[in-house]
Amino acid sequence: MRRMISSGMKLSLKGTQTEDRNRAPGLSLKRAKVEQKQVDYFKSLLTQWLDELLGRAGDTVVGLLASEGHPSDPLDEAVLEAEHSYMLRIRARESVLIKKIQASLQDIEDGVYGVCDDCGTDISINRLKARPVARRCIQCKTMQEKRERLLGTG
């Protein structure tokens, strides 16, 4: 749940209003102007991170295509297959991260970056520095992890 404003309007970080039915009472214009430097920092950080991950994904495809030859030794073939499997697992995890980065960049554009999806409160700057793609404040994330442990879905 994103912050809701009773009028159905969203305050962007630039201080202009745009429509958004999912925004709760939130950032004041004064506060948004103070935090613009931090938002710019996170946007730059996320963009660099995204570019790096996308570059690695391209390198992986090139690497896999370049190593299409099959070794004659079964042990060498097994090692090569294990290396490819490992590389593909890493890239699969990175593709999930890429989607999270893109969602965070979209949140920045929408003016809702740093707002907890569950309770609508601000996510602390320290948490965002540690995990720039965080979607929940630490309290809500802790509760989510407890639920996952109890239900065995984590």
ZIWOVEN-V730000 format. One line per field, one symbol per residue. ss: DSSP state (H for helix, E for strand, C for the rest). phi: phi as a letter, one per 20 degrees, with the letter a starting at -180 (. if undefined). Layout:
ss: ???
phi: ???
//
This chain:
ss: CCCCCCCCEEECCCCCEEECCCCCCCCCHHHHHHHHHHHHHHHHHHHHHHHHHHHHHHHHHHHHHHCCCCCCCHHHHHHHHHHHHHHHHHHHHHHHHHHHHHHHHHHHHHCCCCECCCCCCECCHHHHHHCCCCCCCHHHHHHHHHHHHHHCCC
phi: .efddgfnddeefenddcfafddegbfeffffffegffffffffffffffffffffffffffffffdffeffegffffffffffffffffffffffffffffffffgffencfndffednefefgfffffbgegdcffffffffffffffemde
//
